[in-house]
Amino acid sequence: MRMKTRWLLHLAVIMAPFSILLAAGAYWLWLQHMLILWLVASTILGALWWLINRYLNRLDLELELLDISESVEKTVQNKRAYEKIEHISALRRNSNPDLAASEFYMQTLLEVMQAVAEQYYPQRKDALLEIKAPHLLKVIEMFAQELRVALSDNVPGSHIFSLNDIARTHRFANRWGELYRLFRIVSVGLDPVSAMIREIRILTTDSLLSHSTDDLKRWLIDAYIKKIGYYAIELYSGKLVLDEAMFANPTRQSQQELDSIKHREATVSAEPLRILVLGQTNAGKSSLINALFGAIKAKTDVTPTTEGITSYLLERSGLETAIILDCEGYGSDDFRHLYSKTSEEISRSDIILLAISATNAARDPDKKMLQAIQHCFAAYGRNTIPPIVVALTHIDQLRPLREWLPPYDVIDPCGAKAQAIRLMMDVVTTELGLNIDQIAPVNLKQGFEYNVEEGLVPTIFQQLGQAKQVRYLRCLKEYHKEDHWRRLWKQSKRAGQFIAKKSFSVFDKSPVALSGDTGQNGESPLTHPAY
C-alpha cells in the first residue's frame, strides 16, 4: 500500500467519529426542537464578530508585511532599488489582481527586474539583459531551494500528495460546491425559516473569510514581489557569488598575513621566559637560584651579559625553557645605581622573582625597587608589568629559633613557628601591596631546603599565564620594531630598483645610446641624412 493511500485512510478513520458526532448532535437538536435556536445563536455570534471586524477595519490596522531590508547590503544603489520594489508592491497588492492567472506572475517578475536593473545600469538601453547566464541560473537555483524548503516545512502533506492528487481534490471541491448550492436552493422551498437563517450565517461567514482572504492575498503578493526584488538586487549588483566554496580559503593578502601571524606566534612560543631575580644584599638570591636548579649555579657556569646581571638557562619538567637573570644585590642607597645599569634588561623580563629575608625588617628598598621597575616599564612603553613572586627566605630563623619541624601550615597556622611565618607573610603583602598567593615561604639552607618544590615552584606556575602575556607583548613590540626596519629596507630597496630601472630605460633611449648604431664607415647614420 502506498504511503499517501495510508495517510488518506488514517484521515478518514480519524474524521469518522467526529462526523457521526456532528450528525448525532444535529439530530438531537432537531428532536429537542432546538435546531433553529442553535442556528439563530450561531448567526448572532457570527454577526457580532462581523461587526467587530468592521470596527477593526475602520481602525485601518496596518498589515504586517514581509521585511527584507536587513538582508540587503546598505548601499545607495541597493537603497534606491529597494524603494522601487516597495513602490511596485504597494501598487500591485492594492490592485486586487487575479492570482490564478499566470500573466500576473510573469508581468510582475519582468516589472520588478526591469526596475532593479535600471538602478544599476541607468545608461543601458536594455538594462534587463545585463545579466550573465551562470548568475541567472544561480538565482533560479537559490529561489527553487528556498521554495522547496518552505513547502516541505510549512505545507502539511506536501511531501505526500502529488500534483494529480491536488487536481483531483480541486475538481471534487468544485463538484461538491455545485451540489451544495443545489441543496440550498431546494431547502428554501422545504424549510424557509431554517434556510433564511443559514443564508444569513453563510453571508456573515463569507464576509469575514473574504476580509481575511484579502489580507492573505495582499501579504502573498508583497512577499512574492520582495523575494523577486531581493534576488534581482543580488543578481544586478554584482555581489552574487557563484562558488561559495571559495570562501573556505582566505584571499592571497590575508593568507600572507596569516602566515606572518603564525610565524610570529611560533617565534613567541620559542622565546624563553625571562625570570628576573631581585633582592637586597644577603637576602639569599644565590641560594634561591641554586635551589631552583637543584645544583650550585650561582658560583659556576656563569655567563656575563650586561654589567650587574648574570644569566642562567633553566630547564625543568613542567616549566618552559627560561632564562634566569640574577641581578646584584641592592641596599638602601645603591638600588638606583643598580637600576641605571640594568634598566634595559629589567624591561625585558617576564617574571620578577623577589627574594626577601624574613629577618630583615627594612622593606623600604624593596618597595622603592618595585616602584622603579614600574617606572622602567612605563619608560619603555610597556604598560603591563610582569607578575611578581616573593620568595620569603630565612624563615628558619624566625622565633622560636630552635624549632624547625616542617612542614608548616600557613593557611591555618597552629604552632608558634607557623604563626610567625604567616605573620611575616601578611606584613610583606601589606607593605609591598601584593597578594598572599604571590608569596612562598622557603628555607634555602643547604641540606635543610624546604618548600621550594612544594610551594615556590607551584607559585611560579600560577603566574605563568600572565607571564606569557607579558612575553607576548614584549615579543610583539620587538617584532614591530624589527618589522619597521625590515619594511623600510624593503621599500628603499624597491624604490632604488625602480629608479635604477627607469634610469637605464632613459639611457637606452638617449641619443648617446642610439649613436652606437653606426654605418659601415663607423659613422652614425644620423650624421649623414639621406639626400
N, C-alpha and C positions, 0 to 999 in steps of 0.2 A: 504494500500500500504506500502511495506517495505521501511525502510529508505534508503537502498542502491539503490533501484529502483528509488526513488525520486531524489537522487543525480545524477544518470545517466541521467534522464530526464532533470534535471537542466543543466547539462553539454552539452547535445545535443542542448537544446534551446539556450544556450549562444554561442556555436560554429557555429550554423546555419548561422547567419548573416555574420560572417567572411568567411565562406566557399563560400557563394554567392558572397561576395565582391571579393574574390580571383578569382573565376571563371569569374566574370564580367570583372575584370581587365585584365585577360589573353585574353579574347575575344576581348576587346577593343584594346589591343596591337596588336593582330592579324589583326584586321580591319585596324589599322593605319600602318600596315607593320613595327611595331616596336618590335615585339616579339623577333625576332632574336637579335636586338640591346640590348634588356633587358637581354637576355641570355648571350650575349657577355660581357656586363658590369658586370653581376654577376660573370661570370667566371674570368674576370680580377681582380675584387675585391677579390675573393677567392684566386687567385694565388698570389696576393700581400700579403695577410695575411699568406699564406703558406710560402712565402719567409721570411717574418718577423719572423714567428715561427721557421723556420730553423736557422735563425740568433740567436734567443734567445736560441735555443738548443745548439748551439756552445759555448755560454757563460757558458754552464754547470751549470745552476742555480740549487741550491740545493732544493730538495723538502722538504717542511716544514712538518716534521713527528711528530707523537704524542710523547709527553714528559711526562712520569710518574715518573721521578726520584724524584721529590719533594714529591710524595706520599709515597715513600719507606723510611723507617727508616734508618738513616745513621749509619750502622754498617759494619764491614769488610766483613762478610758473605753476607749481602744484596748487598754490592757493587760488589762483585765478581759474584753473581748470576745475577745482572742486566747487567753486562758486557757480560755474556754468552747470555743473552736474546737479547741484541743488535747485537751480532755476528750472531746468528741464523736469526734474522730479516733481516740483510744485505744480507745473503746468499739466503734466501727464496724470498725476493722481487725482486732480480735481476735474478732469475732463470726462470721467466715467467711461473709459474705453472697454471694449469687449475683449476680455482675457481669453476667450475661447478661439479668437481669430489669430492666426499665425502672423498676419500682417502687422499687428501691434508690436510683436516682439522684434521683427526684422527692422521696421521703421525706427523703433526706439533705439535699437542697437546701433544703427547707422548714424542716427542723430547724435547720440552721446559720443561715439568715437570721432565723428566729424568735429564736434565742439571741442573735444580734448586735443585732437590733432592740431587744430588751428592755434592753440595756445603755445605749442612747441615749434610749429613750422608756419608762422604767420605769413611769410613771404612766398610760400609754395602754393602753386595753383591747385595741385592735387595733394593736399596735406594728408588726407585719409590714407593714401597709399604709401606714405613714408614709413613703412614698417618692413622688417625683414622676415622672411618665411619661417626660420627657426624660432624667432621670438614669438610670432603669432601662434605657432604650434605649441610653444611652451605655455602661453596664456590659456589656450584651449585645454591643455593637459591639466593645468592648475585649477581651472574652473570645473572641469569634469571630476577631478578628485574631490574638490570641496562639495560638489553636488552629491557625489556618491556617499560621502561621509554623512552629510546632512540627512539624506534619505534613510541610510542604514540606522542612524541613531535616533531619529525623531518620528519617522512614519511607521506606525505599527503594521506589521505584516509585509513590509516592503521586500523583505528577503524571502517571502513565502509565495506570494501571489504573482503570477505572470501578467504580462500586458493583456493577454487574451482573457484572463480571469477578470481583470478590471473592466474590459469592454463588455463582457457578458453581464457583469453587475450593473453597469450603466444602462444596458438595454433592458434589464429586468426592472430597474428603478423607473425607467420611462413607462414601461408597460404597467407597472403597479400604480403609477401616478394616474394613468388613464382610467384604470379600474376604480381607483378611489374617487376620482371626480364623478364617474358614473354613479357610484354609491351615494354620493352627496346629493345628486340630482333626484335620484329615486326616493331617498329618505325624506325629502321635503314634502312629498305627497303622502307618505305614510305617517310621519310624526313631525308636523310643522314646528311645534314648540322646541323639541329637542334639536331639530335641525337649525333653527334660528340661533339657539344658544351656542351650538357647535360652531356655526359660521362666525359668530362674534369672537369666540375664543380663537379660532384659526386666524381671523383678521388681526387680532392683537398680537398673537404669536408671530405671524409673518412680518408685522411691522417691527417688532423687536429684533427678529432674526435679520431683517433687511438692514437695519442700522448696524448691527454687529458685523454683518457681511460686508457692508460698505467700508467699515473701519479696517477689516481684514484685507479687503481688496486694495485700499489705499496703501496699507503697510506693505503688501506684496509688490505693488508697483514701485514704491520707493526703494525697497530692498533690491529689486531687480536692476533698477537704474543705477543705484550707487555701487552695486557689485560690478556692473559693467564699467562704470566710471573708474573704480579703483584699478581694475586690470588694464583699462585704457591708459591711465596715468603711468602705471608700471611699464606699459608697452612703449609709449611715445617719449617718456622722459629719459630713456636710455639707461635706466638703473636696473633693468631686469637681468638677472644672471642665468645663463643657460646651464652651466655646470656648477652646482653648488659645492661639489666636492673640492673645487679649487680652494675654498676657504679652509680646508683641512690643513693646508700648508701656508706658512707666512709668506709675505712678499720678500723680494730679494733684499731690500733695505732692512726690513725687520729681522730677517734671518741673520744678516750681518750683525745687527745689534744683539740678537740672542746669543750668537757665538761669542761676541765680546763680553757679554754679561757672564756667560758660562765660564769663559776663561778667567774673568775676574774673580768669580766665586771659587773656582778651583785654586786660584792663586791665594785667596784669603784662607781657604781651608789648609793649604800647605804652609801658610805663615805660622811659625811657632808663637805660642803665647809668651809674653814678656812679663815676668814677675819681678817687681822691684822690691828689694828687701831694704827697709829703712830701720833706724833705731838709734837711740842715744849710745854714746860710748859705754861699753861694758853691759849693754842690755842683753847680750847673748846672741848676736846675729851670726857669728861664725858657728857656734854650736847649733843654731837653728838650721843653717844650711847643711851642716854635716848630718843632722837628724833627718832632713828631707831626703838626702841621698843615701842614707844608711852607711855612709863611709866618710872618712875625713877628706873633705874637698876644699875647705877654706884655707888650707896651708899648702896644698899640692895641686897640680894640673890647673894652674891659674893662667888665664889668657887676658892680658890687659886690653881694655878698649879705650874709652876716653878717660881722662885724668879723674881719679877719685872713684871709679867704678870698675869692678872686675865681674866677668860673666862666666857662667857655667851652663852646660847643657844638661837638662834634667829629662830623663826618660823613665817613666814608671807606668805600670799597668793601670788602666782606668783614667789616665791623665794624658792629654795630648802633649806632644813634644813642646817643651818650654825652655826658655832661656831665663836663668836666674841672674838678676843683676844685683850685685852686692855693693852697696854704697858705703862710704866711710861713715864711721860713727860721728854723730854731732852732739854738741852740748848746748849750753845756754847762750853762748856767744858766737860759735862758729857755724851755725846751721845756714846763715846767709852766705857765708863763703862757700860752703859745700853746694848750696843751691845754685849759685852763679856758675860753678864749674860743671854741674851735671843737669842743668835745666832741660837741655835738648833730649837727653836720654830719659829723663823723668817724663817728658811729654809723650814719649813713645811707649810707655809702659801700659799694660792691660790689667794687671792686678798689683795692688800695693800690699805687701806683707810687712806689717809694722811690729817690730819686736819691742815690747815694753816690760821692764823689770818690775815685778810686784813689790820689790823692796825699795824702789826709788819713788819718792813722793813728788818729784819735780815733773809735772805734766806740761808745764808751760812751753818747753822746747818742742814737745810732740805736737802740741796744739798749733804753734807757730809754723812748724814744718808742714802740717796738713793745710793750713791757710796758704802757705807759699805754693804748695802743689796746685791748689785751686786756681791761684793767680797765674801759674805757669801754663795750665791747660787753656785758660781763657786767652792768654797772650798768644798761644799758638793756634787759636781758632778752633779749639775743641771744647765744646760746651759740656760734654759728658765726661766726668772724671771716672777713673776705674774704681771697681769695688775695693773696699779696704778690709783686710783680715788682720786681726790683732792676735799675736802670739804672746800671751801673758806668761813670761818666763820667771824663773826663780821662785815658784810657788812653794818649793820645799822649805824655803827659809821664812815662811810666814809662821806666826805663832799658832799653836805651840811648836817651838823649833824642833824638839826631839821626836815629834810624832811624824811618822811617814808610813802610812798603811793604805796605799792606794788599792782600789780606785775610790774616787770621791764623787759623790752625787751633788753637783752644784745646782741642779734644778730644785731639789728638795733636800737641802743640806741638813744633816743631823748632828755630826760631830763638830768639834771646835775648829778643826782644820778645814773642813768643807765649808763651814760658815765664814771663815776668814777668806777663803778663796772667792766665795760668792760675793762677799762684801767688796773685795778689791775689784772684781769684775763690774759691779754696779758703779763704783767710783770712776772707773775708766770710761764707761759708757756715758756717764753724766758729764764728765769734764771734756770729753772729745766729741760728744754728740753722735755716738754710734748706737747700734742695736746690740742686744745681748747675744744674738745669734752670730755676730761677727767676731766674737772673742772666743778663743780656745786657750784655756789654762794648760800649760805644759811644764814639764821638768826635763831639762836638756843635759843634766849632769851625766857624764859618760858612765855607763853601767847601770844607771837608775832612770833611764828615759821613761817618760810617762805621757800618755795622751797625745802622742804625735800621730800615730796611725789611727787611733780610735777617735780623736777629736779634731786635731788641726787639719789633717788631710780631708776629712769629710766637710769641714767648714770651707775649705778652699773649693771643693767640688760644688758646694751650694752656690758659690759665686761665679761658677763657670759660665752660666747663661749670660749674665751681664758682662762678664769679661769678654766673651765672644762678640757681643755687640760693640764694645769699645774697640776690639781688634778690627772688626769690620769697618768701623768709621775711620780708624787710623789708616787702614789699607786703602780705603776708598779715597781719602784725602791724598795719600801718596800716589794712588793710581791717577787721579785727576791731574796732579802736578806733572807726572810723567807724560800723561796723555796730552797735556797742554803743550809741552815742549816737543813731543813727538809729532803732534799735528802741525805746530808751527814749522818744524823742519820739513815736513811733507809738503806743506803749502809753499814754502820757499823753494823747495826742490822743483815742484811742478811749475812755479812761476818762472824759475830760471830756465827750465827746459822749453817753456813756451816762448820766452824772449829769444833764446838761442835759435829756436826753430824758425821764428819769424825773421830774425836777423839773417840767417843763412838763405831764407827764401828771397829776401830783398837783394842779398848779394848775388844770388843766381840770376836775378832779372836785371841787374845793373849793366850799363854799357861796358864796364870793365870786363864783366864776365862774358858778355857777348863778343868781345874782341878776341876771345880765344878761338872763334870760328873764322879762320883765315883762309885765304885763297891759296892757290898753288905756289905763288911767289912769296908766301909768308905774310901778305898784307891783308888786312881786313877788307871784305867786300864793301863795308860801309864807307871806306875812304875812296872807292872808285865806283861811283854810281854809273849805272848803265846809260849809255847815250841813246 
